[in-house]
Amino acid sequence: MSKMRNLCREERRELKVLADDFGLLERKDIQNIIDSCVTYDEGQRKILSIYNQVYM
């Protein structure tokens, strides 16, 4: 069984920029997403989901 890779530093930084642009970076759930997601795409989908819940 292969080990799933963690986000690299640059991908984690990009997710933080995305969350900050949406005004969500200070939320605890966003921090948990950024810390625990395995891929950038997964983190992006989860952040956008919370954005939709908050602003839509």
Backbone as a ProteinNet text record, in pm:
[ID]
protein_1_A
[PRIMARY]
MSKMRNLCREERRELKVLADDFGLLERKDIQNIIDSCVTYDEGQRKILSIYNQVYM
[TERTIARY]
84.3	0	89.4	63.7	147.7	101.1	195.7	167.1	116	6.8	-46	45.5	74.2	164.3	90.4	163.9	107.7	127.4	53.8	70	211.4	266.1	395.3	372.2	476.8	469.4	402.2	434.5	377.1	225.7	181	37.1	-37.3	20.4	-40.6	-47.1	56.6	59.9	-49.2	-66.8	-170.1	-310.3	-333.4	-463.7	-486.5	-381.5	-394	-426.2	-363.8	-392.4	-537.8	-583.4	-721.9	-818.5	-796.2	-883.6	-878.7	-760.4	-746.1	-818.9	-810.3	-881.3	-1032.2	-1082.4	-1225.2	-1262.7	-1165	-1191.7	-1223.2	-1172.4	-1204.1	-1084.6	-969.4	-847	-848.2	-914.1	-913	-1006.3	-1090.9	-1184.7	-1111.4	-1152.2	-1088.7	-1109.7	-1229.4	-1255.2	-1168.7	-1140.6	-1052.8	-910.7	-865.8	-731.6	-719.7	-824.4	-823.7	-817.7	-889.5	-886.8	-745.6	-684.9	-551	-449.8	-465.4	-371.7	-391.4	-512.6	-540.6	-562.1	-581.7	-610	-484.5	-509.5	-400.9	-359.7	-456.3	-425.1	-474.4	-417.8	-462	-607.6	-644.4	-782.1	-882.9	-849.1	-937.4	-954.5	-845.8	-851.5	-930	-908.3	-979	-1129.8	-1170.1	-1313.4	-1376	-1306.9	-1361.1	-1369.4	-1269.1	-1270.9	-1384.6	-1401.5	-1509.9	-1646.3	-1656.8	-1781.9	-1818	-1720.4	-1745.3	-1775.3	-1704.7	-1733.3	-1880.1	-1928.2	-2068	-2164	-2132.4	-2217.6	-2221.9	-2108.7	-2099.2	-2159.9	-2132	-2168.3	-2284.8	-2329.6	-2438.8	-2567.3
-117.1	0	124.2	215.2	334.2	440.7	515.4	622.4	744.4	804.5	925.8	1042	1124.4	1236.1	1352.1	1430.9	1550.2	1668.1	1772.6	1894.3	1948.3	1998.1	2065.3	2204.9	2267.1	2399.8	2501.8	2496.4	2591.6	2572.2	2447.2	2420.8	2468.4	2444.6	2490.5	2643.3	2709	2855.5	2906.7	2838.2	2878.4	2863.9	2758.7	2743	2854.6	2895.8	3005.8	3136.1	3158	3278.3	3276.5	3160.9	3147.8	3179.9	3119.8	3143.7	3289.5	3349.9	3490	3580.5	3550.8	3629.3	3626.4	3513.6	3499.9	3551.4	3595.3	3646	3535.9	3415.6	3300.9	3245	3300.6	3241.1	3227.9	3316.2	3313.5	3208.8	3148.1	3046.1	2917.8	2858.3	2735.4	2620.3	2609.7	2499.9	2511.3	2631.5	2652.6	2610.7	2647.1	2607.1	2455.3	2388.9	2242.5	2181.9	2240.6	2192.4	2204.7	2320.1	2343.5	2248.5	2221.8	2134.1	1986.4	1946.7	1803.9	1753.1	1839.7	1790.5	1728.5	1635.3	1559.8	1621.5	1677.7	1738.5	1882.9	1960.6	2098.9	2102.4	2015.5	2013.5	1985	1891.9	1859.6	1982.7	2047.8	2166.7	2278.6	2297.4	2401.7	2375.8	2251.3	2217	2243.1	2205.2	2223.3	2371.1	2448.2	2592.6	2659.4	2622.9	2681.3	2640	2521.1	2476	2563.7	2591.4	2678.1	2820.1	2867.2	3000	3009.1	2905.4	2904.5	2905.2	2833.7	2830.2	2966.6	3034.2	3160.7	3276.2	3283.2	3401.2	3382.8	3261.6	3241.9	3208.4
0	0	0	-89.8	-98	0.7	48.5	143.2	67.2	117.7	54.3	90.6	-7	17.9	83.7	157.4	219.4	125.7	152.6	74.2	90	-17.2	-5.2	51.6	92.4	154.5	61.3	-66.2	-162	-177.2	-182.3	-194.3	-69.2	46.5	171.7	174.3	126.9	120.1	25.8	-88.6	-184.1	-125.1	-47.4	17.5	119.5	189.3	284.9	213.3	98	19.2	-27.2	-75.3	-120.4	-6.4	109.2	224.1	268.8	265.6	303.7	205.2	77	-24.3	-1.7	47.7	75.2	213.7	292.5	426.3	526.2	501	585.3	661.9	644.5	698.7	850.1	920.5	1067.2	1126.1	1043.5	1093.9	1130.6	1240.8	1289.8	1191.7	1132.2	1039	913.7	871	755.1	790.1	909.2	952.9	957.5	1005.8	1010.2	870.4	777.1	638.7	582.3	598.6	544.6	608.9	736.3	806.8	774	736.6	723.7	581.2	484.5	349.6	287	197.3	135.6	2.8	-71	-199.8	-202.2	-291.3	-308.3	-351.9	-445.8	-496.6	-386	-297.7	-185.1	-95.8	-62.2	22.2	-43.6	-171.4	-244.7	-244.4	-270.1	-270.3	-133.8	-27.7	106.7	143.8	106.8	134.6	58	-68.1	-147.5	-93.7	-40.2	20.1	140.5	225.1	340.6	295.8	193.5	138.6	95.5	25.2	-18	100.4	205.2	323.5	392.7	396.7	469.3	389.5	260.2	182.2	86.1	65.7	-29.9	40
[MASK]
++++++++++++++++++++++++++++++++++++++++++++++++++++++++

